[in-house]
């Protein structure tokens, strides 16, 4: 039995002549401890997919199951790192994280919870800003608070909706490594939604492209046959990395051109500028 399973899931917004099928016939299985990345075009329905998995939305048809049980609402078992921060503006950095861990661990002593808060705030390099409120933070700093909050709740599955896109390159790389470190400690299940092919290859066990919408669906999977732990610098000289990256880029560019020819629409490609690799 898959840890997370989506069976023939579709999501429709509107009614009658105004209805739009955003997602169509989504089938996905993720095993316990697996790290999967979904790479897709801007506006392809990736965030809708995240909300279905987290229980914020219900599918129009089909079913989402987590550990064999239909998902009917949100749960602390599935921690989500959103791309839009979702912070309480009247609370400080530490207070935003504390509210989450208090909800996740209601029986723990306050001192234990505060230690957990301190650990994860420090992890994302926000110790000096722990008493600042969101309005006093940059966009990248707010995103780091959201990352700390989700990880501090110790979820069984981590769901990441393009969580690192607003960060500078150094912070983004550091958080990629921290997320991988936490994941590798107990191999908790992880799903990463990203528009960065390289990020997906570096972090995931397999990548699944999402075809552009409307009626978006999942494409074929690409397994990442690169040993862990992975070295970012060494990846550039890894033949398997080059081969896998080029295959994913070619597939995404092909389906983008197909959809453009069929609908006349122009889609913003994921971050997949081809490198001059020799296969």
Backbone as CSV, one residue per row, in Angstrom:
resi,resn,N_x,N_y,N_z,CA_x,CA_y,CA_z,C_x,C_y,C_z
1,UNK,0.836,-1.191,0.000,0.000,0.000,0.000,0.871,1.241,0.000
2,UNK,0.564,2.162,-0.914,1.309,3.408,-1.003,1.019,4.276,0.213
3,UNK,2.001,5.067,0.622,1.831,5.977,1.754,0.855,7.089,1.381
4,UNK,1.060,7.655,0.198,0.133,8.640,-0.358,-0.302,8.144,-1.726
5,UNK,-1.601,8.215,-1.987,-2.108,7.722,-3.267,-3.232,8.625,-3.768
6,UNK,-3.134,9.011,-5.033,-4.192,9.749,-5.708,-4.729,8.873,-6.826
7,UNK,-6.036,8.635,-6.808,-6.664,7.752,-7.781,-7.659,8.522,-8.635
8,UNK,-7.301,8.708,-9.912,-8.188,9.343,-10.893,-8.758,10.670,-10.384
9,UNK,-7.894,11.490,-9.825,-8.329,12.749,-9.211,-8.479,13.840,-10.271
10,UNK,-9.607,14.522,-10.224,-9.857,15.689,-11.071,-10.400,16.807,-10.195
11,UNK,-10.147,18.043,-10.607,-10.671,19.199,-9.874,-11.229,20.202,-10.861
12,UNK,-12.508,20.532,-10.655,-13.218,21.460,-11.535,-13.644,22.673,-10.725
13,UNK,-13.432,23.868,-11.283,-13.920,25.101,-10.684,-15.027,25.668,-11.554
14,UNK,-16.062,26.240,-10.925,-17.155,26.853,-11.664,-18.223,25.841,-12.047
15,UNK,-19.241,26.345,-12.729,-20.353,25.502,-13.148,-20.785,25.871,-14.569
16,UNK,-21.407,24.901,-15.227,-21.961,25.155,-16.554,-20.923,25.615,-17.551
17,UNK,-21.254,26.685,-18.278,-20.360,27.184,-19.322,-19.090,27.819,-18.763
18,UNK,-19.094,28.123,-17.464,-17.931,28.786,-16.865,-17.013,27.807,-16.135
19,UNK,-17.319,26.528,-16.187,-16.502,25.571,-15.435,-15.167,25.315,-16.149
20,UNK,-14.143,25.116,-15.333,-12.805,24.832,-15.842,-12.243,23.639,-15.087
21,UNK,-11.824,22.634,-15.822,-11.187,21.484,-15.191,-9.696,21.777,-15.084
22,UNK,-9.258,22.107,-13.876,-7.866,22.474,-13.660,-6.973,21.245,-13.701
23,UNK,-7.374,20.203,-12.995,-6.630,18.946,-12.966,-7.499,17.829,-13.504
24,UNK,-6.890,16.936,-14.257,-7.653,15.871,-14.892,-6.948,14.528,-14.742
25,UNK,-7.643,13.571,-14.143,-7.167,12.185,-14.100,-5.741,12.085,-13.542
26,UNK,-5.557,12.630,-12.344,-4.258,12.573,-11.679,-4.121,11.253,-10.929
27,UNK,-3.095,10.491,-11.262,-2.799,9.241,-10.570,-1.357,9.299,-10.064
28,UNK,-1.198,9.095,-8.767,0.123,9.236,-8.159,0.234,8.313,-6.955
29,UNK,1.356,7.621,-6.833,1.640,6.805,-5.665,3.023,7.172,-5.135
30,UNK,3.091,7.453,-3.836,4.353,7.759,-3.179,4.520,6.798,-2.015
31,UNK,5.639,6.097,-1.983,5.894,5.128,-0.916,6.418,5.831,0.329
32,UNK,6.290,5.163,1.463,6.788,5.711,2.717,8.297,5.925,2.627
33,UNK,8.747,7.102,3.032,10.162,7.417,3.015,10.686,7.914,1.690
34,UNK,9.845,7.980,0.689,10.278,8.406,-0.641,10.250,9.928,-0.750
35,UNK,11.133,10.459,-1.569,11.190,11.894,-1.839,10.875,12.084,-3.323
36,UNK,9.730,12.683,-3.611,9.263,12.871,-4.984,9.154,14.356,-5.290
37,UNK,9.577,14.745,-6.489,9.448,16.132,-6.941,8.530,16.186,-8.154
38,UNK,7.633,17.160,-8.162,6.782,17.426,-9.319,7.203,18.764,-9.909
39,UNK,7.577,18.741,-11.168,8.047,19.936,-11.864,7.012,20.307,-12.917
40,UNK,6.636,21.579,-12.931,5.611,21.959,-13.897,5.680,23.406,-14.308
41,UNK,4.822,23.754,-15.237,4.742,25.099,-15.774,4.010,26.009,-14.793
42,UNK,4.293,27.289,-14.877,3.549,28.269,-14.091,2.079,28.227,-14.489
43,UNK,1.191,28.140,-13.493,-0.239,28.105,-13.770,-0.767,26.753,-14.193
44,UNK,0.000,25.692,-13.966,-0.441,24.367,-14.400,-1.302,23.652,-13.368
45,UNK,-1.504,24.247,-12.198,-2.348,23.610,-11.190,-1.564,22.934,-10.081
46,UNK,-0.285,23.257,-9.948,0.545,22.609,-8.931,0.052,22.916,-7.515
47,UNK,-0.328,24.170,-7.269,-0.807,24.537,-5.938,-2.160,23.902,-5.635
48,UNK,-2.989,23.761,-6.642,-4.258,23.055,-6.454,-3.997,21.609,-6.050
49,UNK,-3.008,21.000,-6.671,-2.643,19.621,-6.327,-2.193,19.538,-4.870
50,UNK,-1.375,20.492,-4.430,-0.924,20.516,-3.036,-2.112,20.625,-2.086
51,UNK,-3.051,21.498,-2.400,-4.204,21.701,-1.527,-5.109,20.483,-1.468
52,UNK,-5.156,19.711,-2.532,-5.913,18.457,-2.517,-5.232,17.433,-1.606
53,UNK,-3.920,17.353,-1.690,-3.169,16.397,-0.872,-3.237,16.773,0.600
54,UNK,-3.205,18.068,0.884,-3.235,18.517,2.274,-4.635,18.526,2.867
55,UNK,-5.650,18.400,2.037,-7.013,18.376,2.544,-7.685,19.727,2.599
56,UNK,-7.044,20.774,2.078,-7.676,22.090,2.030,-8.754,22.139,0.952
57,UNK,-8.612,21.303,-0.072,-9.614,21.153,-1.128,-10.012,19.686,-1.238
58,UNK,-11.208,19.464,-1.742,-11.658,18.115,-2.022,-11.760,17.922,-3.540
59,UNK,-11.367,16.751,-4.056,-11.437,16.537,-5.505,-12.872,16.504,-5.998
60,UNK,-13.066,16.941,-7.238,-14.386,16.843,-7.860,-14.717,15.384,-8.143
61,UNK,-13.730,14.661,-8.642,-13.859,13.215,-8.814,-12.567,12.561,-8.352
62,UNK,-12.634,11.282,-8.038,-11.462,10.560,-7.584,-11.261,10.694,-6.081
63,UNK,-10.129,10.167,-5.604,-9.896,10.129,-4.156,-8.417,10.283,-3.836
64,UNK,-8.147,10.997,-2.734,-6.800,11.134,-2.197,-6.737,10.326,-0.905
65,UNK,-5.751,9.435,-0.776,-5.605,8.617,0.425,-4.226,8.813,1.036
66,UNK,-4.197,8.923,2.358,-2.947,9.005,3.104,-2.920,7.860,4.107
67,UNK,-1.944,6.984,3.964,-1.824,5.765,4.776,-3.096,4.922,4.692
68,UNK,-3.694,4.891,3.506,-4.866,4.053,3.256,-6.186,4.654,3.681
69,UNK,-6.171,5.892,4.204,-7.394,6.535,4.686,-7.685,7.762,3.823
70,UNK,-8.944,7.917,3.347,-9.274,9.083,2.522,-8.985,10.393,3.243
71,UNK,-8.396,11.343,2.528,-8.095,12.662,3.077,-9.356,13.515,2.990
72,UNK,-9.857,13.940,4.159,-11.069,14.759,4.196,-10.833,16.123,4.835
73,UNK,-9.624,16.368,5.302,-9.300,17.644,5.928,-7.816,17.724,6.211
74,UNK,-7.384,18.829,6.796,-5.974,19.003,7.104,-5.571,18.152,8.309
75,UNK,-4.262,17.939,8.461,-3.751,17.126,9.560,-2.302,17.504,9.834
76,UNK,-1.903,17.435,11.116,-0.506,17.689,11.473,0.420,16.627,10.901
77,UNK,-0.139,15.499,10.490,0.697,14.449,9.902,1.292,14.893,8.583
78,UNK,0.631,15.832,7.902,1.092,16.329,6.612,1.421,17.810,6.767
79,UNK,2.699,18.094,6.916,3.138,19.470,7.105,3.396,20.131,5.768
80,UNK,2.830,21.313,5.575,2.951,22.008,4.293,3.797,23.276,4.449
81,UNK,4.753,23.440,3.551,5.502,24.685,3.450,4.974,25.407,2.218
82,UNK,4.162,26.440,2.443,3.539,27.165,1.344,4.504,28.192,0.754
83,UNK,4.203,28.648,-0.437,5.040,29.661,-1.088,4.641,31.072,-0.685
84,UNK,3.503,31.236,0.031,3.031,32.582,0.374,3.123,32.873,1.874
85,UNK,3.998,32.157,2.573,4.342,32.407,3.979,3.230,32.037,4.962
86,UNK,2.024,32.669,4.840,0.893,32.398,5.740,1.267,32.617,7.207
87,UNK,1.920,33.729,7.499,2.317,34.047,8.873,1.281,34.955,9.526
88,UNK,1.167,34.869,10.856,0.297,35.759,11.610,1.037,37.079,11.820
89,UNK,0.534,38.181,11.269,1.295,39.434,11.240,1.528,40.069,12.608
90,UNK,0.712,39.732,13.600,0.851,40.350,14.921,1.784,39.559,15.845
91,UNK,2.327,38.440,15.352,3.231,37.619,16.148,4.662,37.728,15.627
92,UNK,5.612,37.555,16.511,7.023,37.574,16.131,7.401,36.277,15.424
93,UNK,8.640,36.212,14.953,9.149,34.991,14.321,8.979,33.800,15.268
94,UNK,9.500,33.915,16.477,9.433,32.813,17.437,8.001,32.481,17.803
95,UNK,7.155,33.489,17.940,5.757,33.245,18.312,5.003,32.523,17.200
96,UNK,5.302,32.857,15.941,4.660,32.149,14.827,5.018,30.669,14.852
97,UNK,6.281,30.361,15.102,6.703,28.957,15.168,6.135,28.296,16.415
98,UNK,6.115,29.030,17.527,5.603,28.468,18.787,4.128,28.078,18.671
99,UNK,3.321,28.922,18.025,1.898,28.605,17.853,1.707,27.268,17.149
100,UNK,2.576,26.997,16.172,2.463,25.747,15.419,2.872,24.545,16.265
101,UNK,4.006,24.646,16.980,4.460,23.491,17.762,3.563,23.246,18.966
102,UNK,2.964,24.297,19.503,2.017,24.121,20.606,0.797,23.340,20.155
103,UNK,0.355,23.613,18.933,-0.785,22.886,18.371,-0.416,21.435,18.073
104,UNK,0.816,21.229,17.611,1.243,19.874,17.247,1.574,19.011,18.470
105,UNK,2.068,19.647,19.536,2.466,18.908,20.742,1.781,19.526,21.969
106,UNK,0.459,19.371,22.091,-0.296,20.059,23.154,0.059,19.613,24.569
107,UNK,0.661,18.444,24.729,0.956,17.930,26.066,2.387,18.237,26.527
108,UNK,3.200,18.810,25.647,4.575,19.106,26.004,4.664,20.355,26.887
109,UNK,5.680,20.390,27.736,5.925,21.557,28.568,6.364,22.734,27.697
110,UNK,6.088,23.931,28.192,6.438,25.123,27.432,7.941,25.205,27.205
111,UNK,8.731,24.802,28.190,10.185,24.862,28.049,10.677,23.967,26.922
112,UNK,10.064,22.795,26.793,10.432,21.862,25.720,10.048,22.454,24.364
113,UNK,8.869,23.046,24.299,8.415,23.651,23.056,9.312,24.820,22.655
114,UNK,9.732,25.616,23.632,10.581,26.761,23.337,11.945,26.307,22.821
115,UNK,12.448,25.188,23.328,13.708,24.644,22.826,13.570,24.202,21.379
116,UNK,12.421,23.625,21.066,12.157,23.205,19.679,12.074,24.429,18.778
117,UNK,11.400,25.479,19.251,11.301,26.712,18.483,12.690,27.277,18.217
118,UNK,13.502,27.345,19.254,14.848,27.901,19.122,15.674,27.107,18.122
119,UNK,15.556,25.779,18.162,16.322,24.918,17.268,16.025,25.231,15.806
120,UNK,14.736,25.338,15.473,14.380,25.507,14.066,14.509,26.950,13.593
121,UNK,14.321,27.911,14.477,14.570,29.304,14.108,16.055,29.510,13.824
122,UNK,16.888,28.881,14.646,18.330,28.959,14.422,18.730,28.249,13.142
123,UNK,18.082,27.138,12.847,18.394,26.356,11.653,18.250,27.182,10.380
124,UNK,17.243,28.050,10.362,17.011,28.863,9.158,17.674,30.244,9.276
125,UNK,18.619,30.356,10.215,19.430,31.572,10.370,18.602,32.811,10.686
126,UNK,17.608,32.647,11.562,16.777,33.780,11.948,16.888,34.095,13.440
127,UNK,17.914,33.560,14.106,18.097,33.845,15.518,18.102,35.332,15.839
128,UNK,18.872,36.151,15.107,18.895,37.592,15.395,17.553,38.289,15.149
129,UNK,16.663,37.657,14.365,15.376,38.272,14.029,14.209,37.604,14.744
130,UNK,14.488,36.804,15.761,13.437,35.997,16.380,12.305,36.822,16.998
131,UNK,12.583,38.065,17.387,11.558,38.902,18.011,10.916,39.891,17.041
132,UNK,11.279,39.804,15.784,10.698,40.706,14.781,9.382,40.147,14.257
133,UNK,8.508,41.059,13.841,7.235,40.661,13.242,7.382,40.600,11.721
134,UNK,6.468,39.887,11.054,6.596,39.699,9.597,6.801,40.982,8.805
135,UNK,6.162,42.081,9.203,6.311,43.336,8.443,7.735,43.878,8.487
136,UNK,8.513,43.410,9.449,9.900,43.855,9.590,10.875,42.957,8.847
137,UNK,10.366,41.940,8.178,11.208,40.949,7.514,11.122,41.092,5.999
138,UNK,12.171,40.680,5.316,12.127,40.594,3.857,11.298,39.383,3.455
139,UNK,10.975,39.313,2.168,10.213,38.158,1.689,10.931,36.850,1.929
140,UNK,12.242,36.844,1.697,13.016,35.626,1.916,13.037,35.210,3.374
141,UNK,13.104,36.188,4.282,13.099,35.881,5.709,11.746,35.321,6.136
142,UNK,10.676,35.863,5.585,9.339,35.337,5.906,9.213,33.884,5.449
143,UNK,9.790,33.592,4.290,9.723,32.216,3.802,10.503,31.289,4.715
144,UNK,11.613,31.768,5.249,12.386,30.940,6.172,11.605,30.650,7.454
145,UNK,10.801,31.620,7.906,9.942,31.371,9.073,8.946,30.264,8.756
146,UNK,8.378,30.296,7.555,7.411,29.275,7.152,8.059,27.898,7.098
147,UNK,9.306,27.835,6.628,10.028,26.567,6.591,10.271,26.056,8.007
148,UNK,10.733,26.943,8.891,10.993,26.550,10.281,9.721,26.065,10.960
149,UNK,8.623,26.744,10.719,7.348,26.383,11.350,6.889,24.986,10.929
150,UNK,6.971,24.700,9.651,6.525,23.393,9.168,7.414,22.268,9.681
151,UNK,8.730,22.462,9.648,9.645,21.410,10.080,9.577,21.196,11.589
152,UNK,9.323,22.263,12.349,9.272,22.153,13.810,8.103,21.302,14.285
153,UNK,7.088,21.135,13.447,5.930,20.334,13.824,6.162,18.834,13.651
154,UNK,7.330,18.484,13.100,7.716,17.081,12.942,6.649,16.245,12.225
155,UNK,6.219,16.674,11.048,5.168,15.939,10.334,5.676,14.609,9.784
156,UNK,4.755,13.677,9.563,5.114,12.390,8.967,5.419,12.543,7.484
157,UNK,4.786,13.529,6.861,5.045,13.823,5.456,5.236,15.320,5.298
158,UNK,6.273,15.711,4.556,6.529,17.118,4.282,6.086,17.417,2.855
159,UNK,5.196,18.395,2.708,4.704,18.804,1.397,5.178,20.229,1.155
160,UNK,5.944,20.424,0.105,6.571,21.725,-0.142,6.082,22.312,-1.464
161,UNK,5.390,23.442,-1.361,4.828,24.103,-2.539,5.731,25.255,-2.955
162,UNK,6.751,24.956,-3.758,7.732,25.948,-4.213,8.197,26.830,-3.047
163,UNK,8.702,26.217,-1.977,8.974,26.978,-0.753,10.227,27.835,-0.790
164,UNK,11.129,27.597,-1.730,12.422,28.259,-1.688,12.623,29.263,-2.819
165,UNK,11.589,29.491,-3.605,11.723,30.323,-4.790,12.059,31.772,-4.499
166,UNK,11.652,32.289,-3.318,11.877,33.701,-3.012,13.203,33.953,-2.311
167,UNK,13.990,32.911,-2.111,15.222,33.037,-1.339,16.423,33.325,-2.238
168,UNK,17.433,33.957,-1.647,18.678,34.145,-2.377,19.364,32.790,-2.547
169,UNK,20.288,32.709,-3.479,20.891,31.426,-3.856,21.557,30.715,-2.678
170,UNK,22.256,31.477,-1.832,22.965,30.865,-0.712,21.995,30.282,0.306
171,UNK,20.969,31.071,0.684,19.987,30.592,1.654,19.193,29.432,1.085
172,UNK,18.867,29.524,-0.205,18.122,28.441,-0.848,18.924,27.146,-0.806
173,UNK,20.212,27.237,-1.121,21.055,26.050,-1.085,21.187,25.486,0.315
174,UNK,21.320,26.369,1.320,21.438,25.912,2.703,20.167,25.202,3.165
175,UNK,19.003,25.751,2.796,17.749,25.129,3.219,17.490,23.825,2.470
176,UNK,17.904,23.748,1.219,17.819,22.458,0.519,18.578,21.394,1.302
177,UNK,19.775,21.745,1.742,20.607,20.796,2.487,19.987,20.459,3.838
178,UNK,19.396,21.460,4.516,18.786,21.197,5.818,17.563,20.299,5.682
179,UNK,16.753,20.560,4.645,15.572,19.717,4.420,16.000,18.282,4.117
180,UNK,17.044,18.127,3.302,17.547,16.792,3.001,18.125,16.112,4.244
181,UNK,18.790,16.887,5.082,19.361,16.333,6.314,18.260,15.803,7.224
182,UNK,17.209,16.590,7.394,16.079,16.170,8.231,15.396,14.957,7.617
183,UNK,15.223,14.988,6.304,14.574,13.864,5.620,15.388,12.582,5.777
184,UNK,16.709,12.679,5.659,17.553,11.488,5.689,17.656,10.863,7.075
185,UNK,17.390,11.646,8.125,17.499,11.124,9.482,16.500,10.007,9.744
186,UNK,15.276,10.189,9.290,14.269,9.149,9.503,13.466,8.849,8.241
187,UNK,13.946,9.374,7.102,13.331,9.116,5.798,11.820,9.376,5.802
188,UNK,11.421,10.488,6.401,10.006,10.820,6.338,9.646,11.141,4.891
189,UNK,8.439,10.849,4.510,8.001,11.007,3.126,7.965,12.483,2.750
190,UNK,8.390,12.802,1.524,8.458,14.201,1.112,7.974,14.365,-0.325
191,UNK,7.223,15.444,-0.534,6.774,15.827,-1.875,7.165,17.275,-2.099
192,UNK,7.937,17.515,-3.143,8.401,18.860,-3.484,7.760,19.298,-4.787
193,UNK,7.057,20.434,-4.743,6.556,21.070,-5.950,7.540,22.176,-6.304
194,UNK,8.081,22.147,-7.497,9.112,23.112,-7.857,9.052,23.423,-9.342
195,UNK,9.618,24.569,-9.716,9.795,24.871,-11.144,11.269,24.851,-11.505
196,UNK,12.080,24.286,-10.623,13.531,24.226,-10.815,13.948,22.766,-11.010
197,UNK,14.275,22.428,-12.237,14.642,21.052,-12.552,15.860,20.605,-11.751
198,UNK,16.858,21.471,-11.626,18.069,21.111,-10.899,17.793,20.845,-9.421
199,UNK,16.887,21.643,-8.836,16.513,21.428,-7.442,15.857,20.056,-7.277
200,UNK,15.003,19.699,-8.226,14.346,18.404,-8.168,15.329,17.254,-8.274
201,UNK,16.294,17.372,-9.190,17.279,16.302,-9.357,18.160,16.181,-8.122
202,UNK,18.529,17.308,-7.537,19.396,17.291,-6.359,18.701,16.661,-5.151
203,UNK,17.390,16.899,-5.004,16.721,16.516,-3.776,15.931,15.216,-3.862
204,UNK,15.391,14.882,-5.013,14.367,13.837,-5.080,14.882,12.471,-5.520
205,UNK,14.047,11.459,-5.276,14.288,10.111,-5.781,13.767,9.962,-7.204
206,UNK,12.713,10.693,-7.496,12.180,10.695,-8.861,11.451,12.007,-9.107
207,UNK,11.412,12.395,-10.371,10.740,13.625,-10.793,9.593,13.254,-11.714
208,UNK,8.449,13.921,-11.489,7.286,13.712,-12.345,6.866,15.065,-12.913
209,UNK,6.964,15.264,-14.213,6.528,16.534,-14.806,5.004,16.641,-14.798
210,UNK,4.517,17.855,-14.663,3.081,18.118,-14.786,2.834,18.841,-16.096
211,UNK,1.938,18.287,-16.892,1.604,18.911,-18.170,0.816,20.191,-17.932
212,UNK,0.953,21.190,-18.811,0.257,22.472,-18.607,-1.249,22.329,-18.722
213,UNK,-1.975,23.145,-17.943,-3.423,23.117,-17.947,-4.008,24.056,-18.998
214,UNK,-5.359,24.128,-19.079,-6.273,23.376,-18.222,-6.244,21.884,-18.516
215,UNK,-6.970,21.117,-17.727,-6.951,19.651,-17.821,-5.541,19.118,-17.595
216,UNK,-4.810,19.757,-16.674,-3.436,19.331,-16.411,-3.407,17.924,-15.821
217,UNK,-2.413,17.182,-16.210,-2.232,15.836,-15.675,-0.737,15.576,-15.540
218,UNK,-0.395,14.443,-14.963,1.005,14.122,-14.731,1.587,13.362,-15.914
219,UNK,2.845,13.646,-16.205,3.551,12.954,-17.268,4.304,11.751,-16.739
220,UNK,5.211,11.195,-17.520,5.981,10.017,-17.097,7.012,10.397,-16.041
221,UNK,7.335,9.453,-15.175,8.310,9.733,-14.126,9.734,9.553,-14.647
222,UNK,10.657,10.277,-14.030,12.082,10.160,-14.317,12.785,9.812,-13.010
223,UNK,13.337,8.627,-12.921,14.026,8.215,-11.705,15.416,8.838,-11.651
224,UNK,15.809,9.258,-10.463,17.113,9.885,-10.256,18.066,8.829,-9.708
225,UNK,18.842,8.236,-10.581,19.755,7.151,-10.188,21.127,7.707,-9.818
226,UNK,21.144,8.570,-8.817,22.382,9.180,-8.326,22.471,8.904,-6.835
227,UNK,23.587,8.351,-6.402,23.751,7.974,-4.999,23.645,9.187,-4.080
228,UNK,23.130,8.942,-2.878,23.096,9.950,-1.819,24.211,9.644,-0.824
229,UNK,24.704,10.682,-0.120,24.387,12.106,-0.275,24.977,12.662,-1.561
230,UNK,24.303,13.649,-2.130,24.708,14.229,-3.404,25.492,15.511,-3.193
231,UNK,26.495,15.682,-3.995,27.350,16.867,-3.941,26.990,17.771,-5.114
232,UNK,26.555,18.992,-4.818,26.103,19.894,-5.881,27.188,20.176,-6.911
233,UNK,28.404,20.356,-6.421,29.506,20.646,-7.339,29.813,19.456,-8.226
234,UNK,29.802,18.259,-7.633,30.118,17.052,-8.394,29.037,16.712,-9.407
235,UNK,27.798,17.157,-9.152,26.701,16.839,-10.077,26.982,17.333,-11.486
236,UNK,27.627,18.476,-11.597,27.889,19.045,-12.926,28.736,18.137,-13.801
237,UNK,29.498,17.241,-13.185,30.348,16.317,-13.947,29.812,14.889,-13.925
238,UNK,28.595,14.724,-13.399,28.011,13.387,-13.285,27.239,13.046,-14.561
239,UNK,27.632,12.004,-15.286,26.946,11.656,-16.548,25.459,11.367,-16.359
240,UNK,25.095,10.720,-15.242,23.686,10.400,-14.993,22.877,11.673,-14.795
241,UNK,23.459,12.644,-14.107,22.792,13.938,-13.912,22.561,14.621,-15.256
242,UNK,23.581,14.661,-16.093,23.451,15.306,-17.397,22.365,14.645,-18.236
243,UNK,22.396,13.309,-18.244,21.424,12.565,-19.051,20.005,12.805,-18.563
244,UNK,19.801,12.712,-17.243,18.464,12.879,-16.673,17.954,14.294,-16.874
245,UNK,18.824,15.259,-16.644,18.425,16.665,-16.796,17.999,16.963,-18.230
246,UNK,18.785,16.505,-19.183,18.457,16.758,-20.581,17.146,16.094,-20.994
247,UNK,16.900,14.877,-20.489,15.650,14.180,-20.814,14.441,14.955,-20.283
248,UNK,14.545,15.456,-19.048,13.428,16.198,-18.454,13.200,17.510,-19.206
249,UNK,14.276,18.200,-19.528,14.172,19.460,-20.261,13.523,19.235,-21.630
250,UNK,13.968,18.224,-22.340,13.413,17.933,-23.660,11.929,17.616,-23.575
251,UNK,11.555,16.832,-22.553,10.145,16.471,-22.396,9.296,17.717,-22.127
252,UNK,9.743,18.573,-21.209,8.978,19.763,-20.865,8.865,20.729,-22.054
253,UNK,9.928,20.878,-22.787,9.888,21.765,-23.945,8.966,21.209,-25.027
254,UNK,8.972,19.903,-25.191,8.103,19.275,-26.199,6.624,19.451,-25.853
255,UNK,6.255,19.198,-24.574,4.836,19.307,-24.230,4.398,20.772,-24.222
256,UNK,5.326,21.688,-23.924,4.996,23.104,-24.000,4.687,23.525,-25.415
257,UNK,5.483,23.040,-26.373,5.247,23.355,-27.779,3.966,22.718,-28.293
258,UNK,3.695,21.487,-27.837,2.461,20.799,-28.249,1.235,21.569,-27.789
259,UNK,1.248,22.005,-26.518,0.092,22.732,-26.001,-0.046,24.100,-26.668
260,UNK,1.073,24.728,-26.967,1.031,26.022,-27.655,0.431,25.873,-29.041
261,UNK,0.803,24.803,-29.745,0.271,24.566,-31.083,-1.218,24.274,-31.049
262,UNK,-1.651,23.562,-29.969,-3.055,23.150,-29.882,-3.963,24.294,-29.436
263,UNK,-3.472,25.188,-28.568,-4.332,26.209,-27.972,-3.938,27.631,-28.334
264,UNK,-2.708,27.821,-28.809,-2.230,29.165,-29.085,-1.726,29.881,-27.854
265,UNK,-1.826,29.226,-26.700,-1.386,29.850,-25.446,0.122,29.733,-25.302
266,UNK,0.694,30.709,-24.605,2.120,30.684,-24.312,2.314,30.374,-22.841
267,UNK,3.143,29.399,-22.531,3.367,28.986,-21.161,4.780,29.337,-20.727
268,UNK,4.872,29.764,-19.476,6.188,30.053,-18.909,6.821,28.747,-18.470
269,UNK,7.928,28.413,-19.108,8.597,27.154,-18.799,9.196,27.177,-17.404
270,UNK,9.313,25.995,-16.791,10.057,25.924,-15.540,11.502,26.370,-15.756
271,UNK,12.230,26.474,-14.673,13.623,26.909,-14.729,14.471,25.780,-15.296
272,UNK,14.634,25.780,-16.612,15.270,24.635,-17.269,16.145,25.054,-18.432
273,UNK,16.788,26.206,-18.288,17.690,26.646,-19.360,18.715,25.566,-19.674
274,UNK,18.717,25.033,-20.893,19.626,23.938,-21.203,21.086,24.339,-21.035
275,UNK,21.869,23.419,-20.514,23.314,23.617,-20.462,23.925,22.899,-21.658
276,UNK,25.105,23.308,-22.046,25.760,22.710,-23.203,26.468,21.420,-22.802
277,UNK,25.643,20.443,-22.436,26.181,19.155,-22.051,26.346,18.266,-23.277
278,UNK,27.327,17.431,-23.232,27.490,16.409,-24.259,27.058,15.087,-23.655
279,UNK,26.046,14.481,-24.200,25.503,13.242,-23.628,26.523,12.131,-23.719
